[in-house]
Amino acid sequence: MLRLEDLFKKVEFFSDKEDSAEHHSAIVTLFEILDVTSRADIKSELLQELERQRKSLELLRKSPEVSEEALNQVLNDIKVASQGMLNMAGKVGEHLRENEWLMGIKQRVGISGGACEFDLPSYHYWLHLDPVLCRENLNEWITPLLPIRDSFRIVLRLLRNNGKSFQYTTNRGKFQQEGQGCAAHMLRIKIDKELPCVPEISANKYALTIRFVTAGSGQKTKAYEKEVEFELSFCTL
């Protein structure tokens, strides 16, 4: 879901632009979405998760701490997203796989330098059509995938909002925690953006290790051994 979240942000950004290079980036990203959603069970898994969340949220109706309006909005979002996926005919992205022209481009894009104009003249003809027409075509190809996008966005939003946050400080750039307290579906880390380091995470059901390393181009990655204050959130559905 996190990979799809990143890819949909990119395809929506590039497909709304004017330049042929940006529309090419949109097409390439669309093919990446197609590959990620090629799993046969992705639709059923999302439907099951949405149903599980619907049942959990329904139990909150009697809680005085829960806004009835906000709860109804989330439940309605779940209902709309679920119905959208149920209305999807066939496998996810089937409309793209049935498009021989797009699949011919996808095959060439997978080769380094394979999408040059002498390899794919009809594709480059399309890239230099009126940008309005290109955007219409891109939206036509993206729209059938939107129920998947809407569904994982709901799940990720619920997951991120259901997190317990703690403040920690590293010991020479390293943090470790063991036991049941480190169990989560997702970890979120917040650090000062001015710090020249990034976290590397390794985790299993028994232990969590976060190691901060130097960031930036043109230098070898090494441990960042200064103290780092950070916020760690354990998010669980």
C-alpha positions as a Markdown table, in Angstrom:
| # | Residue | x | y | z |
|---|---|---|---|---|
| 1 | Met | 0.0 | 0.0 | 0.0 |
| 2 | Leu | 2.9 | 2.4 | 0.7 |
| 3 | Arg | 4.4 | 1.6 | -2.7 |
| 4 | Leu | 1.1 | 2.3 | -4.4 |
| 5 | Glu | 0.6 | 5.5 | -2.4 |
| 6 | Asp | 3.9 | 6.8 | -3.7 |
| 7 | Leu | 3.2 | 5.7 | -7.3 |
| 8 | Phe | -0.3 | 7.2 | -7.4 |
| 9 | Lys | 1.1 | 10.5 | -6.2 |
| 10 | Lys | 3.6 | 10.5 | -9.0 |
| 11 | Val | 1.2 | 9.4 | -11.8 |
| 12 | Glu | -1.4 | 12.1 | -10.7 |
| 13 | Phe | 1.3 | 14.7 | -10.7 |
| 14 | Phe | 2.8 | 13.9 | -14.1 |
| 15 | Ser | -0.4 | 13.2 | -15.9 |
| 16 | Asp | -1.7 | 16.7 | -15.1 |
| 17 | Lys | 1.3 | 18.4 | -16.7 |
| 18 | Glu | 1.9 | 19.7 | -20.2 |
| 19 | Asp | 5.3 | 18.5 | -21.3 |
| 20 | Ser | 5.9 | 15.2 | -23.3 |
| 21 | Ala | 8.6 | 14.1 | -20.9 |
| 22 | Glu | 6.2 | 14.5 | -18.0 |
| 23 | His | 3.6 | 12.5 | -19.8 |
| 24 | His | 6.2 | 9.8 | -20.5 |
| 25 | Ser | 6.9 | 9.7 | -16.7 |
| 26 | Ala | 3.2 | 9.3 | -16.1 |
| 27 | Ile | 3.1 | 6.3 | -18.5 |
| 28 | Val | 6.1 | 4.7 | -16.9 |
| 29 | Thr | 4.6 | 5.1 | -13.4 |
| 30 | Leu | 1.3 | 3.7 | -14.7 |
| 31 | Phe | 3.2 | 0.6 | -15.7 |
| 32 | Glu | 4.7 | 0.3 | -12.2 |
| 33 | Ile | 1.3 | 0.5 | -10.7 |
| 34 | Leu | 0.2 | -2.3 | -13.0 |
| 35 | Asp | 3.1 | -4.4 | -11.9 |
| 36 | Val | 2.4 | -3.8 | -8.2 |
| 37 | Thr | -1.3 | -4.5 | -8.5 |
| 38 | Ser | -0.7 | -7.7 | -10.6 |
| 39 | Arg | -1.2 | -9.8 | -7.4 |
| 40 | Ala | -4.4 | -11.7 | -7.8 |
| 41 | Asp | -5.4 | -11.2 | -4.2 |
| 42 | Ile | -4.9 | -7.5 | -3.8 |
| 43 | Lys | -8.6 | -6.6 | -4.4 |
| 44 | Ser | -9.9 | -9.3 | -2.1 |
| 45 | Glu | -7.4 | -8.3 | 0.7 |
| 46 | Leu | -8.4 | -4.7 | 0.5 |
| 47 | Leu | -12.1 | -5.6 | 0.6 |
| 48 | Gln | -11.6 | -7.8 | 3.6 |
| 49 | Glu | -9.6 | -5.1 | 5.4 |
| 50 | Leu | -12.2 | -2.4 | 4.7 |
| 51 | Glu | -14.9 | -4.7 | 6.0 |
| 52 | Arg | -12.9 | -5.4 | 9.1 |
| 53 | Gln | -12.4 | -1.7 | 9.7 |
| 54 | Arg | -16.1 | -1.1 | 9.1 |
| 55 | Lys | -17.1 | -3.6 | 11.8 |
| 56 | Ser | -14.6 | -2.1 | 14.3 |
| 57 | Leu | -15.8 | 1.4 | 13.7 |
| 58 | Glu | -19.4 | 0.5 | 14.1 |
| 59 | Leu | -18.6 | -0.6 | 17.7 |
| 60 | Leu | -17.6 | 3.0 | 18.4 |
| 61 | Arg | -21.0 | 4.4 | 17.9 |
| 62 | Lys | -21.9 | 4.4 | 21.6 |
| 63 | Ser | -18.6 | 6.0 | 22.7 |
| 64 | Pro | -19.1 | 9.6 | 23.9 |
| 65 | Glu | -15.5 | 10.4 | 22.8 |
| 66 | Val | -16.3 | 9.7 | 19.1 |
| 67 | Ser | -17.8 | 12.3 | 16.8 |
| 68 | Glu | -20.9 | 10.8 | 15.2 |
| 69 | Glu | -20.4 | 13.0 | 12.1 |
| 70 | Ala | -16.7 | 12.0 | 11.7 |
| 71 | Leu | -17.6 | 8.4 | 12.2 |
| 72 | Asn | -20.3 | 8.5 | 9.6 |
| 73 | Gln | -18.0 | 10.1 | 7.1 |
| 74 | Val | -15.4 | 7.4 | 7.5 |
| 75 | Leu | -18.0 | 4.7 | 7.2 |
| 76 | Asn | -19.4 | 6.3 | 4.1 |
| 77 | Asp | -15.9 | 6.5 | 2.6 |
| 78 | Ile | -15.5 | 2.8 | 3.3 |
| 79 | Lys | -18.8 | 2.0 | 1.7 |
| 80 | Val | -18.1 | 4.0 | -1.5 |
| 81 | Ala | -14.6 | 2.5 | -1.8 |
| 82 | Ser | -15.8 | -1.1 | -1.3 |
| 83 | Gln | -18.6 | -0.7 | -3.8 |
| 84 | Gly | -16.1 | 0.8 | -6.3 |
| 85 | Met | -13.9 | -2.2 | -6.1 |
| 86 | Leu | -16.8 | -4.6 | -6.3 |
| 87 | Asn | -17.8 | -2.8 | -9.5 |
| 88 | Met | -14.3 | -3.4 | -11.0 |
| 89 | Ala | -14.6 | -6.0 | -13.8 |
| 90 | Gly | -11.9 | -8.6 | -14.0 |
| 91 | Lys | -8.5 | -8.3 | -12.5 |
| 92 | Val | -7.0 | -4.9 | -11.5 |
| 93 | Gly | -5.6 | -3.2 | -14.5 |
| 94 | Glu | -7.2 | -5.6 | -17.0 |
| 95 | His | -8.2 | -2.6 | -19.3 |
| 96 | Leu | -4.5 | -1.8 | -19.6 |
| 97 | Arg | -3.4 | -5.4 | -20.3 |
| 98 | Glu | -6.0 | -5.5 | -23.1 |
| 99 | Asn | -4.5 | -2.5 | -24.8 |
| 100 | Glu | -1.9 | -3.8 | -27.2 |
| 101 | Trp | -0.5 | -0.4 | -27.9 |
| 102 | Leu | 0.2 | 0.2 | -24.2 |
| 103 | Met | 1.6 | -3.3 | -23.7 |
| 104 | Gly | 4.0 | -2.8 | -26.6 |
| 105 | Ile | 5.3 | 0.4 | -25.0 |
| 106 | Lys | 5.5 | -1.4 | -21.6 |
| 107 | Gln | 7.7 | -4.1 | -23.1 |
| 108 | Arg | 10.1 | -1.5 | -24.6 |
| 109 | Val | 10.2 | 0.7 | -21.5 |
| 110 | Gly | 11.6 | -2.3 | -19.6 |
| 111 | Ile | 14.7 | -2.2 | -21.8 |
| 112 | Ser | 17.3 | 0.5 | -21.0 |
| 113 | Gly | 16.9 | 3.2 | -23.7 |
| 114 | Gly | 14.2 | 1.1 | -25.3 |
| 115 | Ala | 11.6 | 3.9 | -25.6 |
| 116 | Cys | 13.5 | 6.1 | -28.0 |
| 117 | Glu | 11.6 | 7.6 | -30.9 |
| 118 | Phe | 13.1 | 5.3 | -33.5 |
| 119 | Asp | 12.0 | 2.3 | -31.4 |
| 120 | Leu | 8.4 | 3.5 | -30.7 |
| 121 | Pro | 7.5 | 6.1 | -33.4 |
| 122 | Ser | 3.7 | 5.9 | -32.7 |
| 123 | Tyr | 4.3 | 6.4 | -29.0 |
| 124 | His | 6.4 | 9.6 | -29.7 |
| 125 | Tyr | 3.7 | 10.7 | -32.1 |
| 126 | Trp | 1.2 | 10.4 | -29.2 |
| 127 | Leu | 3.6 | 12.2 | -26.8 |
| 128 | His | 3.6 | 15.3 | -29.1 |
| 129 | Leu | -0.1 | 15.5 | -29.6 |
| 130 | Asp | -2.1 | 18.3 | -28.0 |
| 131 | Pro | -1.4 | 18.0 | -24.2 |
| 132 | Val | -5.1 | 18.2 | -23.5 |
| 133 | Leu | -5.7 | 15.0 | -25.5 |
| 134 | Cys | -2.8 | 13.3 | -23.8 |
| 135 | Arg | -4.2 | 14.2 | -20.4 |
| 136 | Glu | -7.6 | 12.9 | -21.4 |
| 137 | Asn | -6.0 | 9.6 | -22.5 |
| 138 | Leu | -4.0 | 9.3 | -19.2 |
| 139 | Asn | -7.1 | 10.0 | -17.2 |
| 140 | Glu | -9.0 | 7.3 | -19.2 |
| 141 | Trp | -6.3 | 4.8 | -18.2 |
| 142 | Ile | -5.9 | 5.9 | -14.6 |
| 143 | Thr | -9.6 | 6.3 | -13.7 |
| 144 | Pro | -10.5 | 2.5 | -13.6 |
| 145 | Leu | -7.7 | 2.1 | -11.0 |
| 146 | Leu | -9.0 | 4.8 | -8.6 |
| 147 | Pro | -11.1 | 2.4 | -6.5 |
| 148 | Ile | -7.9 | 0.7 | -5.4 |
| 149 | Arg | -6.3 | 4.1 | -4.6 |
| 150 | Asp | -9.3 | 5.2 | -2.6 |
| 151 | Ser | -9.3 | 1.9 | -0.6 |
| 152 | Phe | -5.7 | 1.8 | 0.4 |
| 153 | Arg | -5.9 | 5.5 | 1.3 |
| 154 | Ile | -8.6 | 4.8 | 3.8 |
| 155 | Val | -6.7 | 1.9 | 5.3 |
| 156 | Leu | -3.4 | 4.0 | 5.6 |
| 157 | Arg | -5.3 | 7.0 | 7.0 |
| 158 | Leu | -6.9 | 4.8 | 9.7 |
| 159 | Leu | -3.5 | 3.1 | 10.4 |
| 160 | Arg | -1.6 | 6.4 | 10.7 |
| 161 | Asn | -4.2 | 8.0 | 12.9 |
| 162 | Asn | -4.2 | 5.0 | 15.3 |
| 163 | Gly | -0.7 | 5.3 | 16.6 |
| 164 | Lys | 0.9 | 5.7 | 20.0 |
| 165 | Ser | 3.8 | 8.1 | 20.0 |
| 166 | Phe | 6.9 | 8.2 | 22.2 |
| 167 | Gln | 10.0 | 10.4 | 22.5 |
| 168 | Tyr | 13.4 | 8.7 | 22.5 |
| 169 | Thr | 17.1 | 9.6 | 22.3 |
| 170 | Thr | 19.6 | 7.4 | 20.6 |
| 171 | Asn | 22.8 | 6.0 | 22.2 |
| 172 | Arg | 25.6 | 6.8 | 19.7 |
| 173 | Gly | 23.1 | 6.9 | 16.8 |
| 174 | Lys | 21.4 | 3.6 | 17.7 |
| 175 | Phe | 18.1 | 2.6 | 19.4 |
| 176 | Gln | 16.9 | -0.8 | 20.4 |
| 177 | Gln | 13.7 | -2.1 | 21.9 |
| 178 | Glu | 12.5 | -5.6 | 22.7 |
| 179 | Gly | 9.3 | -7.2 | 23.8 |
| 180 | Gln | 5.6 | -6.8 | 23.0 |
| 181 | Gly | 5.8 | -3.1 | 23.1 |
| 182 | Cys | 7.4 | -2.9 | 19.7 |
| 183 | Ala | 4.7 | -4.8 | 17.9 |
| 184 | Ala | 3.0 | -2.7 | 15.2 |
| 185 | His | 1.7 | -2.8 | 11.6 |
| 186 | Met | 3.6 | 0.4 | 10.8 |
| 187 | Leu | 6.3 | 2.5 | 12.4 |
| 188 | Arg | 6.6 | 6.3 | 11.9 |
| 189 | Ile | 9.7 | 8.2 | 12.8 |
| 190 | Lys | 10.0 | 12.0 | 13.0 |
| 191 | Ile | 13.3 | 13.8 | 13.4 |
| 192 | Asp | 14.5 | 17.3 | 12.9 |
| 193 | Lys | 14.9 | 17.9 | 9.2 |
| 194 | Glu | 18.1 | 19.8 | 9.8 |
| 195 | Leu | 19.9 | 16.7 | 11.0 |
| 196 | Pro | 22.2 | 15.2 | 8.4 |
| 197 | Cys | 21.1 | 11.6 | 9.0 |
| 198 | Val | 18.3 | 9.1 | 8.2 |
| 199 | Pro | 17.0 | 6.1 | 10.0 |
| 200 | Glu | 17.6 | 2.5 | 8.9 |
| 201 | Ile | 15.1 | 0.1 | 10.5 |
| 202 | Ser | 15.2 | -3.6 | 11.1 |
| 203 | Ala | 12.3 | -5.2 | 13.0 |
| 204 | Asn | 10.6 | -8.5 | 13.7 |
| 205 | Lys | 8.0 | -9.5 | 16.3 |
| 206 | Tyr | 10.6 | -9.8 | 19.0 |
| 207 | Ala | 12.8 | -6.7 | 18.6 |
| 208 | Leu | 13.2 | -3.3 | 16.9 |
| 209 | Thr | 16.5 | -1.7 | 15.9 |
| 210 | Ile | 16.8 | 1.8 | 14.5 |
| 211 | Arg | 20.2 | 2.9 | 13.3 |
| 212 | Phe | 20.8 | 6.5 | 12.2 |
| 213 | Val | 23.3 | 6.9 | 9.3 |
| 214 | Thr | 24.7 | 9.9 | 7.5 |
| 215 | Ala | 22.7 | 11.2 | 4.6 |
| 216 | Gly | 23.7 | 13.0 | 1.4 |
| 217 | Ser | 25.2 | 12.3 | -2.0 |
| 218 | Gly | 28.8 | 11.8 | -2.8 |
| 219 | Gln | 29.7 | 10.3 | 0.6 |
| 220 | Lys | 30.0 | 6.8 | 2.0 |
| 221 | Thr | 27.2 | 5.9 | 4.4 |
| 222 | Lys | 28.4 | 5.6 | 8.0 |
| 223 | Ala | 26.9 | 5.6 | 11.4 |
| 224 | Tyr | 25.8 | 8.9 | 12.8 |
| 225 | Glu | 27.1 | 8.6 | 16.3 |
| 226 | Lys | 25.7 | 11.9 | 17.8 |
| 227 | Glu | 22.6 | 11.8 | 19.9 |
| 228 | Val | 19.4 | 12.0 | 17.9 |
| 229 | Glu | 16.1 | 13.0 | 19.5 |
| 230 | Phe | 13.2 | 11.5 | 17.6 |
| 231 | Glu | 9.5 | 10.7 | 17.9 |
| 232 | Leu | 8.5 | 7.1 | 17.3 |
| 233 | Ser | 4.9 | 6.1 | 16.6 |
| 234 | Phe | 3.6 | 2.5 | 16.7 |
| 235 | Cys | 0.6 | 2.3 | 14.4 |
| 236 | Thr | -1.7 | -0.7 | 14.6 |
| 237 | Leu | -5.1 | -1.4 | 13.0 |
